[in-house]
Amino acid sequence: MDELLETEFDTVAAWTEAAVAELGQDHAIPAACRGSGRPSDLAWLADGLELTDGDRFLDAGSGLGGPTAWLVTEFGWRWQGPVLLAEPMKLAAAASVRLFGHPAVAAWTENLPLPDESVDAAWALGVLDTLDDKREVLTELHRVLRPGARLGLLVLVARGEHANDLESNSFPTDVELHRDLTACGFRVVDRIDTAALADAPPEWTTRADAVEEVVARDHRSEEAWRQAEQQTETLTRLLDEREVVSVLLRTARV
Ligand SMILES: C[S@@+](CC[C@H](N)C(=O)[O-])C[C@H]1O[C@@H](n2cnc3c(N)ncnc32)[C@H](O)[C@@H]1O
C-alpha cells in the first residue's frame, strides 16, 4: 500500500478517533469530515442526491465517516434508508464504525463488493483527486449505481500551473474531469465552486481544531505526523493561491 496514503488517511484516522474519545462525541462529525469540509458543501451535495425513503446510499472513499454521519443526522427528516461506507484504509473504516455505528467495508472503490445497480445514490468526497486513474473508479461506481441514480462529488481541480506539486494527489483540470465523467456514463447536472458557499460555523471549526490540537500534542514528535502535516500545509498553500480549487458536482448515472 502507498505509504503516504496510509500515513495521511489511516494513521491520522486512528489518532483522530482517540482524540474524539478524549474530547467528546460532539467533536466526532467535524473531526471526521476529512477533505469534505463543511456543512454548506455537504448540504449542497445532499440536496442534489434526490434521496427518497428506502434509498440505498453509498459513501465511496468514506474515510472516518463524518460526511455520512452528517447526512443521516441532518437529512433524517427527509430520508431514511440503508447506508454503506466503503473505505480502503482498514483503520479508518473500523474507526468510522466505532464512531458512528454505520456499516463500513474495507474496499477500494475500483472493486466494490456490491451487485450491479444495487445503489440508489452515492457520494465520493475528496477521493477522485487522490487517484491517477479516475475512470477505473467512475466505471465501478457506474456499475453499482442504478440508472438515473445521483452521484455527488467533491473534487479538487487544478486551475494553476503548479497544481500538481503535491506528490500524493493528481488533480484533474475541469475539462479532464468532465471528459472522465462523460466517458464513464455520468451526466453533470450542476456544479459549484465551494468558495461560493458559506464558511463552516464557528463551533464546527473550533471542534475540528481542538481535535487537531490533541493529535498534535500526542504525535508531533513522530515522522508520520510530520509527513501528514507537510501534506496539509502544501494543500492549504495550493488552495490559498487558487492553484487548486474545490468543486462540487451533482451528477446522474446515465
Ligand atoms: C481526502 S480523504 C476524504 C475522506 C472522506 N470522503 C471525507 O470527505 O471525509 C480521501 C479518502 O479517499 C480514500 N481513497 C484513496 N484511494 C481510494 C480508492 N481507490 N478507492 C476508495 N477510496 C480511496 C482515502 O483512503 C481517504 O479516506
The ligand as an SDF file (V2000), in Angstrom:
LIG
                    3D

 27 29  0  0  0  0  0  0  0  0999 V2000
   -9.4870   13.4020    1.4960 C   0  0  0  0  0  0  0  0  0  0  0  0
   -9.9880   11.8530    2.1520 S   0  0  0  0  0  0  0  0  0  0  0  0
  -11.7450   12.0970    2.2400 C   0  0  0  0  0  0  0  0  0  0  0  0
  -12.4410   11.1330    3.1560 C   0  0  0  0  0  0  0  0  0  0  0  0
  -13.9540   11.3100    3.2330 C   0  0  0  0  0  0  0  0  0  0  0  0
  -14.5670   11.1130    1.9400 N   0  0  0  0  0  0  0  0  0  0  0  0
  -14.2950   12.6870    3.7550 C   0  0  0  0  0  0  0  0  0  0  0  0
  -14.7180   13.5310    2.9640 O   0  0  0  0  0  0  0  0  0  0  0  0
  -14.1680   12.9080    4.9700 O   0  0  0  0  0  0  0  0  0  0  0  0
   -9.7930   10.7830    0.7420 C   0  0  0  0  0  0  0  0  0  0  0  0
  -10.1840    9.3250    1.0300 C   0  0  0  0  0  0  0  0  0  0  0  0
  -10.1270    8.5820   -0.1900 O   0  0  0  0  0  0  0  0  0  0  0  0
   -9.6640    7.2910    0.1430 C   0  0  0  0  0  0  0  0  0  0  0  0
   -9.1770    6.6390   -1.0730 N   0  0  0  0  0  0  0  0  0  0  0  0
   -7.9890    6.7560   -1.6830 C   0  0  0  0  0  0  0  0  0  0  0  0
   -7.9290    5.9580   -2.7740 N   0  0  0  0  0  0  0  0  0  0  0  0
   -9.1290    5.3320   -2.8490 C   0  0  0  0  0  0  0  0  0  0  0  0
   -9.6990    4.3840   -3.7350 C   0  0  0  0  0  0  0  0  0  0  0  0
   -9.0160    3.9210   -4.7720 N   0  0  0  0  0  0  0  0  0  0  0  0
  -10.9620    3.9670   -3.5040 N   0  0  0  0  0  0  0  0  0  0  0  0
  -11.6400    4.4600   -2.4440 C   0  0  0  0  0  0  0  0  0  0  0  0
  -11.1570    5.3450   -1.5750 N   0  0  0  0  0  0  0  0  0  0  0  0
   -9.9220    5.7770   -1.7700 C   0  0  0  0  0  0  0  0  0  0  0  0
   -8.5970    7.5410    1.1840 C   0  0  0  0  0  0  0  0  0  0  0  0
   -8.2720    6.3770    1.9050 O   0  0  0  0  0  0  0  0  0  0  0  0
   -9.2640    8.6290    2.0100 C   0  0  0  0  0  0  0  0  0  0  0  0
  -10.0110    8.0920    3.0640 O   0  0  0  0  0  0  0  0  0  0  0  0
  1  2  1  0
  2  3  1  0
  2 10  1  0
  3  4  1  0
  4  5  1  0
  5  6  1  0
  5  7  1  0
  7  8  2  0
  7  9  1  0
 10 11  1  0
 11 12  1  0
 11 26  1  0
 12 13  1  0
 13 14  1  0
 13 24  1  0
 14 15  1  0
 14 23  1  0
 15 16  2  0
 16 17  1  0
 17 18  1  0
 17 23  2  0
 18 19  1  0
 18 20  2  0
 20 21  1  0
 21 22  2  0
 22 23  1  0
 24 25  1  0
 24 26  1  0
 26 27  1  0
M  CHG  2   2   1   9  -1
M  END
$$$$
